[in-house]
Amino acid sequence: MLKGFIRSLGNTSMPYTYLDHDADVGIRASGASVEEAFEEGAKAMLNVMWDISTIEERRNVSIECEARDVPELFVEMLNEILFKQGVEELAVARLKIDEIKRQENGRYKLKGIAFGEPLDIDKHAVKTEVKAATYAGLRYEEKEGQHMVQCILDV
Amino acid sequence: MSEKPMSVEINKITPYLWEIPKKGDMLVPGRIYGDEETIQSLLKDVEEKKGGGFTPAIVQVLNVAMLPGIQKASIAMADIHPGYGFAIGGVGAFDLDEGVISVAGVGFDINCGVRVLRTPLDREDVEAKKEQLANQLFRDVPAGVGSTGDIRLTREEIDEVLIKGAEFAVKTGYGFPEDLEYIEENGKVGNADPDNVSKKAKDRQFKQVGTLGSGNHYLEVQYVEEVYDIKAADAFGIRKNQILIAIHCGSRALGHQIGTDYLQTLAEASRKYNIPIRERELVCAPFKSPEGQRYFTAVNCGINCAFANRQAISHLTRKAVQHVFGIDMRDIKLLYDVGHNTVKLETHEVDGKMKKLLVHRKGATRAFAANRDEVPIAYRDVGQPLLVGGTMGTASYILCGTQKGMEDCFGSAVHGAGRAMSRERAKRQWRGEELIHELAEKGILIKSRSRAGVAEEAPGAYKDVDKVVNIVHNAGINKKVAKVRPLICVKG
C-alpha cells in the first residue's frame, strides 16, 4: 500500500464528474485513498462507453501497469483497461485495485482486477468508444485526506 | 500546464488570418485562420480558464511555437478547438536535424481521414430506395463501439497490412488496383516498421479491419448540391445531383495503442533530451533520436493500417450499393482519400529554398496545389481534392489545394466543422431519438445503434461548416469546388 494513503472504511460510493471540453471528454474522480479515486476514475471512463449499470460481472481480467508518477499511472491504468477489454471483447463495469506500490526503482506499480462480461451492443446501451486516456488536463492532488485525479479522454 | 493568468497579443493580418507575434520562448509566430468571431471565442477561452482547467487552443498554438526546430510558424486552421498538446486544426513543420516528432501532433487515431467514392447514381435513384440502401449499408459495414468485422488476419498478414496499407487490401480482393492512384501516398507510406509496433497493438487489430468505429466516425450517402468550380469538378468527375459516399474513420484500436505506447516512450524522451514541454501531453523526441525514429516508423504503420481499413470499408460499401442498385462495382470510383491526423516527410519552400520537413497535422488535412508530384495525374491541373466533413444534418464540402496554401501553411486545410460544444453538454441539450426524427423530416436517414452517440454528434454541437469553409476559401489557402448534402448517415 502506498505510504500515507489510508483506505476509507466501508464502501461509500465516491463521486466522479465530467468536465466540459469541446472535442473530448474530461473526467474527474475523487476518493478517500488514491486507490478509491482511481477506481472511480475507471468508472467515469467506462460510463462514457456504455451504461455500466447494465453490465453483469460474469468475467474478470487482471490489470497491471506501471509509471513514473501517480498521475501517469492513472493514465496507464485507464489505457490498460481499454486494451484488456478490447482484446477480450468485454464490456467492463468496474475495476478493483489490489495495490498501488512505489517500487525500489521509484516507479509506481498498480495491480487490480476488472469486472465485466462479453460486450453486447444492445444490452449495454453503448455510447462512444474511448480511443485513449491522455496526459492532457492530467492532475492529481491530495488535500486533507481526499484524493482527486483528472484527465481528458480522446473519444 | 498553463496555470498562470495570461493575456495574448494577437494581430489581424487579413480579415481571415491572425498572428501572435514571436515572444518569450516562442521560436516562430503563431498563425490562426479565422474571422473576428473565431478569434474572440478563442480569447474568451483564455479569459475564462485563467488559473486552472484545461489548456485553451490558443495557448496550445503558442506551446507548439516553442518546440525545437519548428519552421516558419505554428499554424491553426479555421476549425481550431482545444486538443491535447496540439490544438485540433494544428499544423507544425519541423527541421529534420533540429526538430522533434510529437505524439500530440498526430493524436491517437492515427491517419483518421475521409475517403469519398463517386457513383453513377443521381439523387432521385437513391431517394427511391433510400430505406433499403440505408439498411443494407448498416448491415454490411460494421460500426460502433467495439465493432469487429468478418475479416480475420494472421500475425504475418497484420505485419503486411502495416507495411503495404491499402495495397494489401486490394491484393486480397478488397477493391481495384486503380483505387490506389487516388489515395494520398497511393495508400502506402514508406518507413513503416512493424517491429516497432507492440504485440498489444497488433492483438487489438486482429478483428478490426473494415470497421468504422464510433464517435464522430460515419459513412454518409450524399448528393452534390452545388458546384462552384466547374473545371475542378470535371477533373474530379463530379456533377450536380450526383451521389457520393463519404467514409470517415481511422486506424482503429491499433492506432490508439501505438499512440498510447509511445506516449510513455516520448514522455521519457522529452525528459532525457531536455525538451521544454509546456503541457504534459505535448511529449516529443528529437526526430533523429532512436525514440523519435521508433515512433515515426510505428506511426507509419498506423497510417498504413488506416488506409487499409478505409479500402476494406469501400469494398463493403460498393457491394452494398451493387446489391441495391444492380450497378457494377467498378463504376463506383474512388474520388480521393486523405488523412487528417498525420506526420509526414514533405518538401516545402523555406527562405527561398526547397527543404525536406517533418509536417504534423492534427485535425488538419494535406492540401497540395496543382503541379505537385503527389497529386494524382488526373487532378494535377487543378490541385489535390480535400474532403471536409460537416455534421449529420449539414453540408460537407469538396475543396482543392492552392499555391497560396503551399506558401502560407505547408499546403494544409481544414478537416471538418470543428466542435463548438462538449459531448456532455450536447447530450444534455438533445435526445438521440428526437434528433433522428427531426433529421428524417429533413430527408436525412440516420442509422446507429447508439442513441447517446447520435445526441453527442448533434449538428448544433458543431461550428457552422459553411462559415469555416468560407474562411479558408477567402483566405485563399483552399478553394471551394462543390457542396454536398447528406441523405443517409450510418454512425458508429
Interface residues (C-beta under 8 A of the other chain):
Chain A: Y18 L19 D20 H21 D22 A23 D24 V25 G26 M49 W50 A67 R68 P71 E72 V75 E76 N79 L82 F83 G86 V87 E89 A91 L119 I121 D122 A125 V126 K127 T128 E129 K131 A132 A133 T134 Y135 A136 G137 L138 R139 I152 D154 V155
Chain B: M1 G53 F54 T55 H81 P82 G83 Y84 G85 I88 G107 F108 D109 G144 V145 G146 T148 K200 D203 R204 F206 G213 S214 G215 A253 H256 Q257 G259 T260 L263 Q264 A267 E268 E279 R280 E281 V283 R419 A420 M421 S422 R423 E424 R425 R449 S450 A452 G453 E456 G492
